[in-house]
Amino acid sequence: METKNGKTALVTGATSGIGRELANLFAKDGYNLILVARSDESLQQLAQSYEHQFGIKTTLIAKDLASDDAGQQVYDEVKQQGLQVDVLVNNAGMGEYGLFATETDLQKEIDIIHINVIALVKLTKLFLKDMVQRNEGKILMLGSVASVIPNPLMAVYGATKSFIYSFSEALRNEIKDTNVTLTVLMPGATDTDFFNKAGASNTKAQEKARETSPADVAKTGYDALMSGKDKVVHGVANKASVAMAHLLPDSAVTSSSRSDMKSTNEEESHSIAMSLGIAALAIAGLVVLSAWRNYNPVEKSYTKARYRHKANNLKDSVADAISSVTDNLTSKASNATDDLTAKAKSSFSDLKETVLSAVN
Ligand SMILES: NC(=O)c1ccc[n+]([C@@H]2O[C@H](COP(=O)([O-])OP(=O)(O)OC[C@H]3O[C@@H](n4cnc5c(N)ncnc54)[C@H](OP(=O)(O)O)[C@@H]3O)[C@@H](O)[C@H]2O)c1
């Protein structure tokens, strides 16, 4: 069936969460869809509603992407049906919550590597080759803020997202002289079934996820894909976290990320104090970065002196911010935790505003 744009998008993990919202956007724009997931029943329901609502053609491939040859089998089914994939969306993904050494299930983690990495690499290999030959096509990869921020208590999941980021950067460089584009969507915690399936219910990350709808995340990714952007981080707070991750020591970034993975019942003043310190250091980094970007070595010496003066002021403000974190921690010993938490939250929110305005 020829739709209004006549093109076809293949979406993995299309039956739920971000993948389903992405499929909705393609369907609304008249793309025919190849939908991949395990649940045949959910795929059938989705297909019926798309065909009825938008008059598009849907092709369903019920496949467990954790199985060894799944990527090749999906490609072969597409070819057997004589279809061309104009847009590939590597969205299917899973996580597993717990301490790697003692709590998580190794087989589940190997399945995660299969779904998030091996199937993605195979599908990309096969469809990208066709796209490069035709000199057209688009690929969307589901990364995460975990692509650049290590993820304690979901260590394997985080590492798979990091793989996707590095892999995508390298491929983009290799295909830069073609008309094929590759976009990485990097959401933070999003309100889908992901955390329940990963066994991460009642974590702070899941609580935070309630603020972000999968429809909004999908729209961010879809727009970036359509305009051929390299990557996009969804949400201002996530953009600030990613900026901080590029500026701060890995161990500090990882500690802060771990605090997000704690149970909602755990005491949180330490993580807030850590965040305050991180925010203070980030402000320092951003101001220095901005000064460095503006710095022109042939400018007159008074300009250099102005930067030196700014740097000295900055040093003082950072010292103040850090000592305020220390004071907060010290007062924790003698004051009620609730009081500390309220103060720390308010200071953090002020610091965050400063970071955000520096980023913008
Ligand atoms: N939610 C978040 O906070 C968040 C944040 C950053 C990035 N992401 C990424 O966004 C992507 C989508 O996640 P989501 O949050 O939308 O999760 P979700 O609601 O759990 O959806 C996952 C989708 O993947 C499919 N899937 C899972 N295992 C599969 C397998 N073995 N074979 C084939 N399909 C499989 C599921 O369908 P079936 O169960 O029917 O197979 C479902 O359609 C993932 O790559 C995830 O890492 C999510």
The ligand as an SDF file (V2000), in Angstrom:
LIG
                    3D

 48 52  0  0  0  0  0  0  0  0999 V2000
   12.4860    4.0350   30.5210 N   0  0  0  0  0  0  0  0  0  0  0  0
   13.6110    4.6380   30.7560 C   0  0  0  0  0  0  0  0  0  0  0  0
   13.8180    5.2210   31.8360 O   0  0  0  0  0  0  0  0  0  0  0  0
   14.7010    4.6730   29.7030 C   0  0  0  0  0  0  0  0  0  0  0  0
   15.7310    5.6210   29.8490 C   0  0  0  0  0  0  0  0  0  0  0  0
   16.7390    5.6660   28.8970 C   0  0  0  0  0  0  0  0  0  0  0  0
   16.7170    4.7880   27.8380 C   0  0  0  0  0  0  0  0  0  0  0  0
   15.7100    3.8860   27.7180 N   0  0  0  0  0  0  0  0  0  0  0  0
   15.7600    2.9440   26.5830 C   0  0  0  0  0  0  0  0  0  0  0  0
   14.5780    3.0560   25.8150 O   0  0  0  0  0  0  0  0  0  0  0  0
   14.3340    1.8230   25.1500 C   0  0  0  0  0  0  0  0  0  0  0  0
   12.8830    1.4440   25.3330 C   0  0  0  0  0  0  0  0  0  0  0  0
   12.6480    1.2080   26.7100 O   0  0  0  0  0  0  0  0  0  0  0  0
   11.2570    1.5160   27.4090 P   0  0  0  0  0  0  0  0  0  0  0  0
   11.5340    2.3310   28.5810 O   0  0  0  0  0  0  0  0  0  0  0  0
   10.2740    1.9640   26.4260 O   0  0  0  0  0  0  0  0  0  0  0  0
   10.9330    0.0370   27.9390 O   0  0  0  0  0  0  0  0  0  0  0  0
    9.6430   -0.8920   27.8620 P   0  0  0  0  0  0  0  0  0  0  0  0
    8.3970   -0.1000   28.0350 O   0  0  0  0  0  0  0  0  0  0  0  0
    9.9390   -2.0080   28.7800 O   0  0  0  0  0  0  0  0  0  0  0  0
    9.6670   -1.4290   26.3490 O   0  0  0  0  0  0  0  0  0  0  0  0
   10.6180   -2.3580   25.9150 C   0  0  0  0  0  0  0  0  0  0  0  0
   10.2310   -2.8610   24.5350 C   0  0  0  0  0  0  0  0  0  0  0  0
   11.2610   -3.7630   24.0970 O   0  0  0  0  0  0  0  0  0  0  0  0
   10.6650   -5.0210   23.7730 C   0  0  0  0  0  0  0  0  0  0  0  0
   11.5460   -6.0990   24.1620 N   0  0  0  0  0  0  0  0  0  0  0  0
   12.0340   -6.3790   25.4000 C   0  0  0  0  0  0  0  0  0  0  0  0
   12.7560   -7.4840   25.3850 N   0  0  0  0  0  0  0  0  0  0  0  0
   12.7430   -7.9450   24.1090 C   0  0  0  0  0  0  0  0  0  0  0  0
   13.2790   -9.0830   23.4610 C   0  0  0  0  0  0  0  0  0  0  0  0
   13.9920   -9.9940   24.1220 N   0  0  0  0  0  0  0  0  0  0  0  0
   13.0570   -9.2540   22.1430 N   0  0  0  0  0  0  0  0  0  0  0  0
   12.3130   -8.3540   21.4550 C   0  0  0  0  0  0  0  0  0  0  0  0
   11.7760   -7.2570   22.0120 N   0  0  0  0  0  0  0  0  0  0  0  0
   11.9770   -7.0750   23.3250 C   0  0  0  0  0  0  0  0  0  0  0  0
    9.3630   -5.0730   24.5550 C   0  0  0  0  0  0  0  0  0  0  0  0
    8.3870   -5.8990   23.9310 O   0  0  0  0  0  0  0  0  0  0  0  0
    8.0960   -7.4370   24.3570 P   0  0  0  0  0  0  0  0  0  0  0  0
    8.1390   -7.4900   25.8340 O   0  0  0  0  0  0  0  0  0  0  0  0
    6.7640   -7.7450   23.7400 O   0  0  0  0  0  0  0  0  0  0  0  0
    9.1790   -8.2330   23.7250 O   0  0  0  0  0  0  0  0  0  0  0  0
    8.9140   -3.6240   24.5110 C   0  0  0  0  0  0  0  0  0  0  0  0
    8.2270   -3.3620   23.3180 O   0  0  0  0  0  0  0  0  0  0  0  0
   15.3250    0.8310   25.7360 C   0  0  0  0  0  0  0  0  0  0  0  0
   16.4110    0.6750   24.8450 O   0  0  0  0  0  0  0  0  0  0  0  0
   15.7870    1.4900   27.0060 C   0  0  0  0  0  0  0  0  0  0  0  0
   17.0850    1.0890   27.3690 O   0  0  0  0  0  0  0  0  0  0  0  0
   14.6940    3.8060   28.6230 C   0  0  0  0  0  0  0  0  0  0  0  0
  1  2  1  0
  2  3  2  0
  2  4  1  0
  4  5  1  0
  4 48  2  0
  5  6  2  0
  6  7  1  0
  7  8  2  0
  8  9  1  0
  8 48  1  0
  9 10  1  0
  9 46  1  0
 10 11  1  0
 11 12  1  0
 11 44  1  0
 12 13  1  0
 13 14  1  0
 14 15  2  0
 14 16  1  0
 14 17  1  0
 17 18  1  0
 18 19  2  0
 18 20  1  0
 18 21  1  0
 21 22  1  0
 22 23  1  0
 23 24  1  0
 23 42  1  0
 24 25  1  0
 25 26  1  0
 25 36  1  0
 26 27  1  0
 26 35  1  0
 27 28  2  0
 28 29  1  0
 29 30  1  0
 29 35  2  0
 30 31  1  0
 30 32  2  0
 32 33  1  0
 33 34  2  0
 34 35  1  0
 36 37  1  0
 36 42  1  0
 37 38  1  0
 38 39  2  0
 38 40  1  0
 38 41  1  0
 42 43  1  0
 44 45  1  0
 44 46  1  0
 46 47  1  0
M  CHG  2   8   1  16  -1
M  END
$$$$
